[in-house]
Amino acid sequence: MSATQIPRSAEPLGLLRRSSVPRWQRIGAAIVCLASLAATGLVVGRSPLFAVGRIRVVGEDRLRAAEIVRRSGIEPGTNILFLDAGAVERRLEADPWIRDARVTRQLPSTVTIRVVERTPVAVMERDGRPVLVAADGTELGPVARDLRLPVLAAERDALGGGVAVPAIEAPARALAALPPELRAQVREVAVLPGGSLRLLLASGTRVLFGAPGQAAEKGRVLRSILRWALAEGVRLATIDLRAPSAPSASTA
């Protein structure tokens, strides 16, 4: 009677051929491999080939590139392979002037920092000194020079209570939504009790803006009215935009 040969894949586990290499040799080989990997990592980590040698800054406007590099915290000689790009981005975005930061690496030694800065749209008083305000309501810091920006102020009601400004995001966004040539004519944005806005133009015209919403539409209507008044030689005292679909105006 002939015996049937069992395929290797079907052999019982107990019949599988054991390795001829002693266990202690296998353990020793594994230790050697791990040590080699660690040594390789140490060499790469200390290699000047991967030391940051160039930092490119893209998108800077009011901030200087050197200042952005300083705020990034990237030290000279930092190994580019171990650079924590996310941590660098968080450090940069902690600066109120920087709205967004992206850090990329180009081997062997170049780091690129791309930033999007905030743009100031108004000035407001904080603790007795003027500070710049960005379009999203972020306070950017003290005014370094005269930027000819409108003043954002809270008007007190009859009881002497002030409007809650630091809630400045809504009026700042409304101001930023105006066409640039129109925004340049605004000298003051008064936040009235209830949150509605009143603008004072360089011509002396007062604009009852109403709620900060529909700012872009109100800006287009205001621009049309001002162009009409200029063409007709009419001096306007007030313009009411609280209902932008039915604006009104009074002459001086």
ZADOKOL-106896 format. One record per residue (C-alpha): x, z, y; residue number from 1; residue in three letters. Coordinates in Angstrom, 3 decimals. Layout:
N
<zalo c1="X" c3="Z" c2="Y" nr="NUM" rest="ALA"/>
...
END
This chain:
252
<zalo c1="0.000" c3="0.000" c2="0.000" nr="1" rest="MET"/>
<zalo c1="1.571" c3="-1.096" c2="3.273" nr="2" rest="SER"/>
<zalo c1="1.809" c3="1.304" c2="6.204" nr="3" rest="ALA"/>
<zalo c1="0.249" c3="0.366" c2="9.549" nr="4" rest="THR"/>
<zalo c1="2.574" c3="0.751" c2="12.539" nr="5" rest="GLN"/>
<zalo c1="1.071" c3="2.765" c2="15.416" nr="6" rest="ILE"/>
<zalo c1="1.643" c3="1.183" c2="18.846" nr="7" rest="PRO"/>
<zalo c1="3.818" c3="3.312" c2="21.145" nr="8" rest="ARG"/>
<zalo c1="0.970" c3="3.735" c2="23.647" nr="9" rest="SER"/>
<zalo c1="-1.214" c3="5.171" c2="20.906" nr="10" rest="ALA"/>
<zalo c1="1.330" c3="7.614" c2="19.460" nr="11" rest="GLU"/>
<zalo c1="0.340" c3="11.270" c2="19.624" nr="12" rest="PRO"/>
<zalo c1="1.990" c3="13.160" c2="22.454" nr="13" rest="LEU"/>
<zalo c1="3.943" c3="15.200" c2="20.008" nr="14" rest="GLY"/>
<zalo c1="5.535" c3="12.088" c2="18.523" nr="15" rest="LEU"/>
<zalo c1="6.801" c3="10.695" c2="21.854" nr="16" rest="LEU"/>
<zalo c1="10.553" c3="10.441" c2="21.935" nr="17" rest="ARG"/>
<zalo c1="12.106" c3="13.153" c2="24.024" nr="18" rest="ARG"/>
<zalo c1="14.664" c3="12.257" c2="26.660" nr="19" rest="SER"/>
<zalo c1="18.183" c3="12.331" c2="25.390" nr="20" rest="SER"/>
<zalo c1="19.414" c3="13.643" c2="28.783" nr="21" rest="VAL"/>
<zalo c1="19.662" c3="17.431" c2="28.796" nr="22" rest="PRO"/>
<zalo c1="17.311" c3="19.256" c2="31.148" nr="23" rest="ARG"/>
<zalo c1="20.113" c3="20.843" c2="33.146" nr="24" rest="TRP"/>
<zalo c1="21.559" c3="17.409" c2="33.883" nr="25" rest="GLN"/>
<zalo c1="18.210" c3="16.132" c2="35.158" nr="26" rest="ARG"/>
<zalo c1="17.882" c3="19.158" c2="37.452" nr="27" rest="ILE"/>
<zalo c1="21.420" c3="18.637" c2="38.682" nr="28" rest="GLY"/>
<zalo c1="20.748" c3="14.979" c2="39.444" nr="29" rest="ALA"/>
<zalo c1="17.632" c3="15.909" c2="41.446" nr="30" rest="ALA"/>
<zalo c1="19.610" c3="18.438" c2="43.475" nr="31" rest="ILE"/>
<zalo c1="22.278" c3="15.837" c2="44.209" nr="32" rest="VAL"/>
<zalo c1="19.601" c3="13.355" c2="45.392" nr="33" rest="CYS"/>
<zalo c1="18.018" c3="15.922" c2="47.699" nr="34" rest="LEU"/>
<zalo c1="21.393" c3="16.872" c2="49.107" nr="35" rest="ALA"/>
<zalo c1="22.188" c3="13.210" c2="49.736" nr="36" rest="SER"/>
<zalo c1="18.897" c3="12.708" c2="51.579" nr="37" rest="LEU"/>
<zalo c1="19.518" c3="15.803" c2="53.696" nr="38" rest="ALA"/>
<zalo c1="23.022" c3="14.633" c2="54.518" nr="39" rest="ALA"/>
<zalo c1="21.707" c3="11.191" c2="55.469" nr="40" rest="THR"/>
<zalo c1="19.115" c3="12.763" c2="57.778" nr="41" rest="GLY"/>
<zalo c1="21.807" c3="14.923" c2="59.366" nr="42" rest="LEU"/>
<zalo c1="24.019" c3="11.905" c2="59.967" nr="43" rest="VAL"/>
<zalo c1="21.137" c3="9.877" c2="61.457" nr="44" rest="VAL"/>
<zalo c1="20.054" c3="12.827" c2="63.577" nr="45" rest="GLY"/>
<zalo c1="23.526" c3="13.154" c2="65.086" nr="46" rest="ARG"/>
<zalo c1="24.309" c3="9.464" c2="65.300" nr="47" rest="SER"/>
<zalo c1="24.920" c3="8.237" c2="68.869" nr="48" rest="PRO"/>
<zalo c1="23.370" c3="4.934" c2="67.809" nr="49" rest="LEU"/>
<zalo c1="19.879" c3="6.491" c2="68.073" nr="50" rest="PHE"/>
<zalo c1="20.506" c3="8.599" c2="71.172" nr="51" rest="ALA"/>
<zalo c1="18.135" c3="7.693" c2="74.030" nr="52" rest="VAL"/>
<zalo c1="20.198" c3="5.540" c2="76.350" nr="53" rest="GLY"/>
<zalo c1="17.545" c3="3.861" c2="78.503" nr="54" rest="ARG"/>
<zalo c1="14.161" c3="5.005" c2="79.820" nr="55" rest="ILE"/>
<zalo c1="11.910" c3="2.339" c2="81.367" nr="56" rest="ARG"/>
<zalo c1="9.066" c3="3.415" c2="83.654" nr="57" rest="VAL"/>
<zalo c1="6.142" c3="1.037" c2="84.180" nr="58" rest="VAL"/>
<zalo c1="3.169" c3="1.469" c2="86.517" nr="59" rest="GLY"/>
<zalo c1="4.602" c3="3.922" c2="89.032" nr="60" rest="GLU"/>
<zalo c1="3.329" c3="3.669" c2="92.602" nr="61" rest="ASP"/>
<zalo c1="3.470" c3="6.805" c2="94.707" nr="62" rest="ARG"/>
<zalo c1="5.607" c3="8.684" c2="92.205" nr="63" rest="LEU"/>
<zalo c1="9.234" c3="7.673" c2="91.825" nr="64" rest="ARG"/>
<zalo c1="10.518" c3="6.527" c2="88.450" nr="65" rest="ALA"/>
<zalo c1="13.226" c3="9.201" c2="88.488" nr="66" rest="ALA"/>
<zalo c1="10.591" c3="11.891" c2="89.063" nr="67" rest="GLU"/>
<zalo c1="8.495" c3="10.608" c2="86.154" nr="68" rest="ILE"/>
<zalo c1="11.553" c3="10.675" c2="83.886" nr="69" rest="VAL"/>
<zalo c1="12.276" c3="14.243" c2="84.982" nr="70" rest="ARG"/>
<zalo c1="8.708" c3="15.332" c2="84.289" nr="71" rest="ARG"/>
<zalo c1="8.781" c3="13.674" c2="80.870" nr="72" rest="SER"/>
<zalo c1="11.284" c3="16.271" c2="79.698" nr="73" rest="GLY"/>
<zalo c1="13.323" c3="13.726" c2="77.720" nr="74" rest="ILE"/>
<zalo c1="16.853" c3="15.115" c2="77.670" nr="75" rest="GLU"/>
<zalo c1="19.932" c3="12.853" c2="77.680" nr="76" rest="PRO"/>
<zalo c1="21.098" c3="12.191" c2="74.153" nr="77" rest="GLY"/>
<zalo c1="17.726" c3="12.983" c2="72.556" nr="78" rest="THR"/>
<zalo c1="17.458" c3="11.298" c2="69.162" nr="79" rest="ASN"/>
<zalo c1="14.834" c3="8.587" c2="69.512" nr="80" rest="ILE"/>
<zalo c1="13.718" c3="8.942" c2="65.891" nr="81" rest="LEU"/>
<zalo c1="12.746" c3="12.564" c2="66.430" nr="82" rest="PHE"/>
<zalo c1="11.209" c3="12.118" c2="69.892" nr="83" rest="LEU"/>
<zalo c1="7.667" c3="13.555" c2="70.029" nr="84" rest="ASP"/>
<zalo c1="5.892" c3="10.870" c2="72.079" nr="85" rest="ALA"/>
<zalo c1="2.610" c3="12.806" c2="72.114" nr="86" rest="GLY"/>
<zalo c1="4.270" c3="15.881" c2="73.612" nr="87" rest="ALA"/>
<zalo c1="5.895" c3="13.737" c2="76.317" nr="88" rest="VAL"/>
<zalo c1="2.521" c3="12.167" c2="77.173" nr="89" rest="GLU"/>
<zalo c1="0.881" c3="15.590" c2="77.463" nr="90" rest="ARG"/>
<zalo c1="3.627" c3="16.829" c2="79.778" nr="91" rest="ARG"/>
<zalo c1="3.198" c3="13.811" c2="82.036" nr="92" rest="LEU"/>
<zalo c1="-0.605" c3="14.005" c2="82.106" nr="93" rest="GLU"/>
<zalo c1="-0.355" c3="17.651" c2="83.175" nr="94" rest="ALA"/>
<zalo c1="0.722" c3="16.242" c2="86.546" nr="95" rest="ASP"/>
<zalo c1="-2.447" c3="15.672" c2="88.627" nr="96" rest="PRO"/>
<zalo c1="-1.077" c3="12.375" c2="89.956" nr="97" rest="TRP"/>
<zalo c1="-0.851" c3="10.865" c2="86.452" nr="98" rest="ILE"/>
<zalo c1="-4.219" c3="9.907" c2="84.974" nr="99" rest="ARG"/>
<zalo c1="-2.839" c3="8.338" c2="81.805" nr="100" rest="ASP"/>
<zalo c1="0.584" c3="8.141" c2="80.138" nr="101" rest="ALA"/>
<zalo c1="1.754" c3="6.177" c2="77.101" nr="102" rest="ARG"/>
<zalo c1="5.202" c3="6.521" c2="75.532" nr="103" rest="VAL"/>
<zalo c1="6.671" c3="3.947" c2="73.138" nr="104" rest="THR"/>
<zalo c1="10.055" c3="3.679" c2="71.424" nr="105" rest="ARG"/>
<zalo c1="12.172" c3="0.573" c2="70.919" nr="106" rest="GLN"/>
<zalo c1="15.033" c3="1.075" c2="68.489" nr="107" rest="LEU"/>
<zalo c1="17.775" c3="1.822" c2="68.681" nr="108" rest="PRO"/>
<zalo c1="17.786" c3="3.661" c2="72.043" nr="109" rest="SER"/>
<zalo c1="15.079" c3="2.589" c2="74.542" nr="110" rest="THR"/>
<zalo c1="11.995" c3="4.586" c2="75.558" nr="111" rest="VAL"/>
<zalo c1="9.233" c3="3.053" c2="77.684" nr="112" rest="THR"/>
<zalo c1="6.876" c3="5.240" c2="79.737" nr="113" rest="ILE"/>
<zalo c1="3.716" c3="3.552" c2="81.044" nr="114" rest="ARG"/>
<zalo c1="1.675" c3="5.504" c2="83.573" nr="115" rest="VAL"/>
<zalo c1="-1.585" c3="5.012" c2="85.443" nr="116" rest="VAL"/>
<zalo c1="-1.606" c3="7.012" c2="88.656" nr="117" rest="GLU"/>
<zalo c1="-4.590" c3="8.480" c2="90.428" nr="118" rest="ARG"/>
<zalo c1="-5.365" c3="7.128" c2="93.885" nr="119" rest="THR"/>
<zalo c1="-6.336" c3="9.487" c2="96.725" nr="120" rest="PRO"/>
<zalo c1="-9.635" c3="8.617" c2="98.398" nr="121" rest="VAL"/>
<zalo c1="-10.242" c3="11.621" c2="100.654" nr="122" rest="ALA"/>
<zalo c1="-8.821" c3="14.789" c2="102.161" nr="123" rest="VAL"/>
<zalo c1="-10.445" c3="18.205" c2="101.937" nr="124" rest="MET"/>
<zalo c1="-9.502" c3="21.685" c2="103.044" nr="125" rest="GLU"/>
<zalo c1="-8.418" c3="24.136" c2="100.377" nr="126" rest="ARG"/>
<zalo c1="-7.240" c3="27.643" c2="101.271" nr="127" rest="ASP"/>
<zalo c1="-6.769" c3="26.642" c2="104.885" nr="128" rest="GLY"/>
<zalo c1="-4.690" c3="23.530" c2="104.252" nr="129" rest="ARG"/>
<zalo c1="-5.573" c3="19.863" c2="103.673" nr="130" rest="PRO"/>
<zalo c1="-5.242" c3="18.522" c2="100.135" nr="131" rest="VAL"/>
<zalo c1="-5.655" c3="15.031" c2="98.718" nr="132" rest="LEU"/>
<zalo c1="-8.594" c3="14.259" c2="96.430" nr="133" rest="VAL"/>
<zalo c1="-8.625" c3="11.454" c2="93.845" nr="134" rest="ALA"/>
<zalo c1="-11.570" c3="9.254" c2="92.883" nr="135" rest="ALA"/>
<zalo c1="-12.395" c3="11.473" c2="89.890" nr="136" rest="ASP"/>
<zalo c1="-12.380" c3="14.645" c2="92.000" nr="137" rest="GLY"/>
<zalo c1="-8.904" c3="15.786" c2="90.945" nr="138" rest="THR"/>
<zalo c1="-7.009" c3="17.634" c2="93.659" nr="139" rest="GLU"/>
<zalo c1="-3.624" c3="15.958" c2="94.003" nr="140" rest="LEU"/>
<zalo c1="-1.894" c3="18.474" c2="96.228" nr="141" rest="GLY"/>
<zalo c1="-1.052" c3="18.953" c2="99.910" nr="142" rest="PRO"/>
<zalo c1="-1.132" c3="16.039" c2="102.331" nr="143" rest="VAL"/>
<zalo c1="2.452" c3="14.933" c2="102.939" nr="144" rest="ALA"/>
<zalo c1="1.637" c3="12.428" c2="105.682" nr="145" rest="ARG"/>
<zalo c1="-1.289" c3="10.941" c2="107.573" nr="146" rest="ASP"/>
<zalo c1="-2.922" c3="8.527" c2="105.125" nr="147" rest="LEU"/>
<zalo c1="-5.963" c3="7.787" c2="107.328" nr="148" rest="ARG"/>
<zalo c1="-8.323" c3="9.004" c2="104.619" nr="149" rest="LEU"/>
<zalo c1="-11.851" c3="10.308" c2="105.224" nr="150" rest="PRO"/>
<zalo c1="-12.369" c3="14.054" c2="105.327" nr="151" rest="VAL"/>
<zalo c1="-14.579" c3="15.533" c2="102.617" nr="152" rest="LEU"/>
<zalo c1="-16.367" c3="18.608" c2="103.975" nr="153" rest="ALA"/>
<zalo c1="-19.261" c3="20.883" c2="103.080" nr="154" rest="ALA"/>
<zalo c1="-21.889" c3="21.415" c2="105.740" nr="155" rest="GLU"/>
<zalo c1="-23.345" c3="24.912" c2="105.929" nr="156" rest="ARG"/>
<zalo c1="-27.075" c3="25.443" c2="105.793" nr="157" rest="ASP"/>
<zalo c1="-29.176" c3="27.508" c2="108.212" nr="158" rest="ALA"/>
<zalo c1="-28.415" c3="30.703" c2="106.284" nr="159" rest="LEU"/>
<zalo c1="-24.683" c3="30.173" c2="106.568" nr="160" rest="GLY"/>
<zalo c1="-24.163" c3="29.372" c2="102.899" nr="161" rest="GLY"/>
<zalo c1="-21.749" c3="26.604" c2="102.022" nr="162" rest="GLY"/>
<zalo c1="-22.187" c3="23.810" c2="99.513" nr="163" rest="VAL"/>
<zalo c1="-20.330" c3="24.303" c2="96.244" nr="164" rest="ALA"/>
<zalo c1="-17.313" c3="22.136" c2="96.902" nr="165" rest="VAL"/>
<zalo c1="-15.046" c3="22.388" c2="94.595" nr="166" rest="PRO"/>
<zalo c1="-17.819" c3="20.320" c2="92.912" nr="167" rest="ALA"/>
<zalo c1="-16.235" c3="17.308" c2="94.556" nr="168" rest="ILE"/>
<zalo c1="-16.247" c3="14.812" c2="91.708" nr="169" rest="GLU"/>
<zalo c1="-19.609" c3="13.203" c2="92.570" nr="170" rest="ALA"/>
<zalo c1="-18.900" c3="12.628" c2="96.299" nr="171" rest="PRO"/>
<zalo c1="-15.347" c3="11.474" c2="95.519" nr="172" rest="ALA"/>
<zalo c1="-16.635" c3="8.925" c2="92.993" nr="173" rest="ARG"/>
<zalo c1="-19.268" c3="7.726" c2="95.465" nr="174" rest="ALA"/>
<zalo c1="-16.612" c3="7.194" c2="98.112" nr="175" rest="LEU"/>
<zalo c1="-14.345" c3="5.354" c2="95.660" nr="176" rest="ALA"/>
<zalo c1="-17.225" c3="3.021" c2="94.712" nr="177" rest="ALA"/>
<zalo c1="-17.501" c3="1.665" c2="98.268" nr="178" rest="LEU"/>
<zalo c1="-15.815" c3="-1.679" c2="99.043" nr="179" rest="PRO"/>
<zalo c1="-12.240" c3="-1.030" c2="100.282" nr="180" rest="PRO"/>
<zalo c1="-12.840" c3="-2.539" c2="103.734" nr="181" rest="GLU"/>
<zalo c1="-15.907" c3="-0.326" c2="104.142" nr="182" rest="LEU"/>
<zalo c1="-14.202" c3="2.798" c2="102.819" nr="183" rest="ARG"/>
<zalo c1="-11.510" c3="2.303" c2="105.469" nr="184" rest="ALA"/>
<zalo c1="-14.181" c3="2.763" c2="108.167" nr="185" rest="GLN"/>
<zalo c1="-15.355" c3="6.147" c2="106.856" nr="186" rest="VAL"/>
<zalo c1="-13.989" c3="9.092" c2="108.813" nr="187" rest="ARG"/>
<zalo c1="-15.936" c3="11.929" c2="107.220" nr="188" rest="GLU"/>
<zalo c1="-18.094" c3="12.598" c2="104.166" nr="189" rest="VAL"/>
<zalo c1="-20.328" c3="15.624" c2="104.674" nr="190" rest="ALA"/>
<zalo c1="-21.807" c3="17.213" c2="101.551" nr="191" rest="VAL"/>
<zalo c1="-25.202" c3="18.567" c2="102.596" nr="192" rest="LEU"/>
<zalo c1="-27.178" c3="21.390" c2="100.974" nr="193" rest="PRO"/>
<zalo c1="-28.667" c3="19.934" c2="97.808" nr="194" rest="GLY"/>
<zalo c1="-25.684" c3="17.644" c2="97.229" nr="195" rest="GLY"/>
<zalo c1="-26.710" c3="14.636" c2="99.336" nr="196" rest="SER"/>
<zalo c1="-24.081" c3="12.904" c2="101.463" nr="197" rest="LEU"/>
<zalo c1="-23.784" c3="11.874" c2="105.086" nr="198" rest="ARG"/>
<zalo c1="-21.027" c3="9.541" c2="106.244" nr="199" rest="LEU"/>
<zalo c1="-19.514" c3="9.291" c2="109.699" nr="200" rest="LEU"/>
<zalo c1="-18.012" c3="5.881" c2="110.466" nr="201" rest="LEU"/>
<zalo c1="-15.187" c3="5.143" c2="112.891" nr="202" rest="ALA"/>
<zalo c1="-17.739" c3="3.492" c2="115.202" nr="203" rest="SER"/>
<zalo c1="-19.651" c3="6.769" c2="115.478" nr="204" rest="GLY"/>
<zalo c1="-22.533" c3="5.550" c2="113.307" nr="205" rest="THR"/>
<zalo c1="-23.953" c3="8.168" c2="110.951" nr="206" rest="ARG"/>
<zalo c1="-25.009" c3="7.016" c2="107.503" nr="207" rest="VAL"/>
<zalo c1="-27.601" c3="8.995" c2="105.562" nr="208" rest="LEU"/>
<zalo c1="-26.207" c3="8.164" c2="102.144" nr="209" rest="PHE"/>
<zalo c1="-28.452" c3="10.442" c2="100.112" nr="210" rest="GLY"/>
<zalo c1="-27.529" c3="11.346" c2="96.535" nr="211" rest="ALA"/>
<zalo c1="-24.106" c3="10.143" c2="95.320" nr="212" rest="PRO"/>
<zalo c1="-25.746" c3="7.860" c2="92.751" nr="213" rest="GLY"/>
<zalo c1="-26.120" c3="4.091" c2="93.250" nr="214" rest="GLN"/>
<zalo c1="-22.991" c3="4.192" c2="95.395" nr="215" rest="ALA"/>
<zalo c1="-21.947" c3="0.593" c2="94.700" nr="216" rest="ALA"/>
<zalo c1="-25.405" c3="-0.739" c2="95.604" nr="217" rest="GLU"/>
<zalo c1="-25.567" c3="1.398" c2="98.741" nr="218" rest="LYS"/>
<zalo c1="-22.122" c3="0.140" c2="99.704" nr="219" rest="GLY"/>
<zalo c1="-23.250" c3="-3.482" c2="99.483" nr="220" rest="ARG"/>
<zalo c1="-26.340" c3="-2.762" c2="101.589" nr="221" rest="VAL"/>
<zalo c1="-24.292" c3="-0.882" c2="104.182" nr="222" rest="LEU"/>
<zalo c1="-21.781" c3="-3.723" c2="104.441" nr="223" rest="ARG"/>
<zalo c1="-24.588" c3="-6.240" c2="105.013" nr="224" rest="SER"/>
<zalo c1="-26.164" c3="-4.105" c2="107.751" nr="225" rest="ILE"/>
<zalo c1="-22.842" c3="-3.606" c2="109.531" nr="226" rest="LEU"/>
<zalo c1="-22.099" c3="-7.332" c2="109.406" nr="227" rest="ARG"/>
<zalo c1="-25.528" c3="-8.084" c2="110.861" nr="228" rest="TRP"/>
<zalo c1="-25.042" c3="-5.522" c2="113.639" nr="229" rest="ALA"/>
<zalo c1="-21.627" c3="-6.971" c2="114.504" nr="230" rest="LEU"/>
<zalo c1="-22.962" c3="-10.531" c2="114.597" nr="231" rest="ALA"/>
<zalo c1="-25.905" c3="-9.520" c2="116.796" nr="232" rest="GLU"/>
<zalo c1="-23.909" c3="-7.208" c2="119.048" nr="233" rest="GLY"/>
<zalo c1="-26.115" c3="-4.259" c2="118.118" nr="234" rest="VAL"/>
<zalo c1="-24.728" c3="-0.735" c2="118.223" nr="235" rest="ARG"/>
<zalo c1="-26.229" c3="1.444" c2="115.515" nr="236" rest="LEU"/>
<zalo c1="-26.698" c3="5.203" c2="115.772" nr="237" rest="ALA"/>
<zalo c1="-27.878" c3="5.871" c2="112.216" nr="238" rest="THR"/>
<zalo c1="-28.336" c3="3.965" c2="108.979" nr="239" rest="ILE"/>
<zalo c1="-30.563" c3="5.376" c2="106.254" nr="240" rest="ASP"/>
<zalo c1="-29.552" c3="4.357" c2="102.718" nr="241" rest="LEU"/>
<zalo c1="-31.396" c3="7.061" c2="100.818" nr="242" rest="ARG"/>
<zalo c1="-33.623" c3="4.307" c2="99.422" nr="243" rest="ALA"/>
<zalo c1="-31.189" c3="1.368" c2="99.165" nr="244" rest="PRO"/>
<zalo c1="-33.976" c3="-1.091" c2="98.382" nr="245" rest="SER"/>
<zalo c1="-35.635" c3="-0.209" c2="101.714" nr="246" rest="ALA"/>
<zalo c1="-32.878" c3="0.739" c2="104.190" nr="247" rest="PRO"/>
<zalo c1="-33.528" c3="1.470" c2="107.842" nr="248" rest="SER"/>
<zalo c1="-31.446" c3="1.815" c2="110.991" nr="249" rest="ALA"/>
<zalo c1="-31.767" c3="3.034" c2="114.553" nr="250" rest="SER"/>
<zalo c1="-29.893" c3="1.771" c2="117.587" nr="251" rest="THR"/>
<zalo c1="-27.726" c3="3.863" c2="119.850" nr="252" rest="ALA"/>
END
